[in-house]
Amino acid sequence: MHRRLAGLAILGVGVLAAAGIGSTPAQAAPPLSAAVQAAAVPQANTVAQRLGSQNAGVYLDRNGHAVVTVTSAAAARTVRAAGLRSRVVHYSAASLTSTKNRLDRLAGVPDTAWGIDTAHNQVVVTISDAAPKAGAARVLAAAQRYGSEVRVEHTTGHFSTYVRGGDAIQNSQARCSDGFNVRRNGQLMVLTAGHCTNLGGTWSPMGGQVVASNSPGGDEGLITNPSGNGPSQINTGQTISRIGQPTQGEQVTKSGSTTGVTGGTIEAVEQTVNFDVGVIYHLFATDVYSDHGDSGGPGYDGSTGLGTLTGGDTQTTFFYPAWREFNDYGLTLP
């Protein structure tokens, strides 16, 4: 992550209800359109996967060009032959993933986090000054064993979880957000954050009941929508027509009941964050502005749904990937 993570929190939210980093060298050309980016990423991922052990991951540079990182000059030539940009780095995607997974054995140390920074070819470990001293020392010692493959960053404040009473979708205890309107086995439902649905109860305005909830570990929850009103659309009017995998460097917009519509960039993927209530895996980090009252809200890139908002602070916001939620619960768009 390229911004300091300060006082992270799982945020209470609200949004939809209608129907529906790494720095890289600046380019002289203007940024590519969202449509061009959306087409480039699948092609880049396909080429990268064919490289096997020489694949180091894919990210979008600040102008939206897909960059395939590789560990050899030969692999770089293969990428360029496919009409894509390449960059030779030291660590493969398999190595970074393995290192991140080994760090996951330390999961449970509050106020620490780690994940993959493809653009900088590193795993980034973030340690807050609020972390227990012994636990922070263990995480730091583990990170230092990997040398330049792991970068350590420091921040302040607790990584805490909470929701707040208010409007949007709410029960008797809290207010959150409709992230995406979805269907499961033909039934219309609301997809939101699992730390919200853990509270159970009846959720208004649709009068829905919680049918699935997963948090911590993941952060996904389903609420029935007996009102029958729920097209695949954000409350800004933006239609969501597909679900995609988030890519570092990709532009992302979020809608939340507290801070409204804000935008930014995906800074890192596959993040493990140790909140006070437990560990949440597979998050992607963004520099999108959010605040208390924004949990469960949708993160999207144009018509592509990317994730539901888990938490953060005014500088860094984490989302749980929508593609995982759709796979876990067998969901489709209305």
C-alpha positions, 0 to 999 in steps of 0.5 A: 500500500502506498498511503499510510493506514491510519486508524483503520476501521470496518465502517458502518455504511450505506449506498444503493437501494435503488435497483441497482501503486505503486507509482510507476513512471509517468507516461506522456499519453493521456489516461486510457478510457475505462473501456480500454482498460477493462479489455486490456486486463483480461488479455494481460492476465491470460498472457501472464498465466501462460508464462508460468513461473516467470509471471510476476503479476499484472497491474495498471500504470497511472495512465491505465496501461496494463503492465505484465511483470516478469522475471526474465528478458525472454518472458518480457519479449513474449509479453511485448510480442502480444502487444502488451507492456512488460517489466522485468522484476526479481520476484515471481508471483508465486514467490510473493504469494508464498511469502504472503501466505507464510506471513498469514501464519501470524494472523491474529496480531491486532493492528497489523496487515500485509499483502502483495504490491505488484507494481513494486514487486514486494509484499508490504507489511503495515504495523500500527503503533497500537499493535501489542509490542510482542506481537508487533515484534514477531511480525517485524522479525518475520518480515525482516527474514525476507530481505528486499522481498518484504517492505515494512510500513508503520502507521498509527491508531487501531484497526477497529470494527464498528457500524453506526445507526442511521439510514440506508439499509438498517436493523434495530442496531445499525445502519449499513448499505446495499452493496449490490442487488443480486439473485440467488436461486432466482430469489432477489437479495441484497449483498453487503458486508458480513460484519453488518449481517452478523448482527442479524435481525430484520433489515429495512426498507425492504424487510429482509432477513439475513440468510448468510453471513461470513465475517471475520475470515471473509466479509460477505453477507446476504439479506433477502429482498421481499420487496421485489425491487432491485435492478442491477444499478448503483444509486447514482444511476450506474448500471452494473453489468458484470463482476470483475477481479480488481487489478492494482492501478485500476480506477475505482468508485464507491458510493456510501451513505456518509461520504457519497460518491468518491473515487480513487485507485486500487493500490494493492490486492490480496491484503490480510488485515488484522482487525480487533474482531479478527482477521479478514483475508483477500481484501483490496486496498484503495485510496478512496475516501470513506468514513463511518457509515459507509460499510457494505457499499459498492466499489465499481469501475464503470459497469464492472462491480469490484467489491463491497466496502469493509473498512478503513480510514479517510486515506485508505479503504478496503473492499472485499472482492465481489467475485469471491462473494458471487462464487461463494454464494452462487450469485448472479446479477438481476 
